[in-house]
Amino acid sequence: MKSLLQSDKALFHWLFNLTANRDCRWIKWLSKTGDGQLYLIIGLLLWYLEPEHGDLFLYTALLAYAFEVPLYILLKKSLRRQRPCNQQTNIAAHIVPSDKFSLPSGHTAAAFLMASLLASFYPIIAIPVYTWACCIGCSRVLLGVHYPGDILAGAALGIGISVLSLSLF
């Protein structure tokens, strides 16, 4: 376990150093697409414009996020892993995180949840939406607020909740 944590920190440092002394506006913008508002807009647009599956997509997404958000909060408060920018004095994050704990990544969990739902309902867009979710996860590391392991945990949480929600409908 210790070597896994060391590898996670080493990979974080390598990735974060790619953004040292760089303009990170596009990374911040990409990360912001995972804040949550876009998910509601997507769900409402599909509900309104897509008569075949739009309503079922919206209901499934609402159920999924009703599971994901409390579980994410419970995990974050239970595991209490410090963010890299809070744990290491030589790391100055490019953004101010919303809280002090990093595991799992909520942005990544929500992005993979949405990507998984979209890919299930609309398989033709699977590659773009999963690519977008991966980019959101990577942006969180590049901005200095998550370790790569947090991203993997967030992706697993999002996909797991998606699978659970889809199985209920």
Buried (B, 14 or more C-beta within 10 A) or exposed (E): EEEEEEEBBEBBBEBBEEBEEEEBEEBBEBBBBBEBEBBEEBBEEBBEEBEEBBBBBBBBBEBBBEBBBEBBEEBBEEEEBEBBBBEBEEBEBBBEBEEEBBBBBBBBBBBBBBBBBBBBBBEEEBEEBBEBBBBBBBBBBBBBBBBBBBBBBBBBBBBBBBBEBBEEE
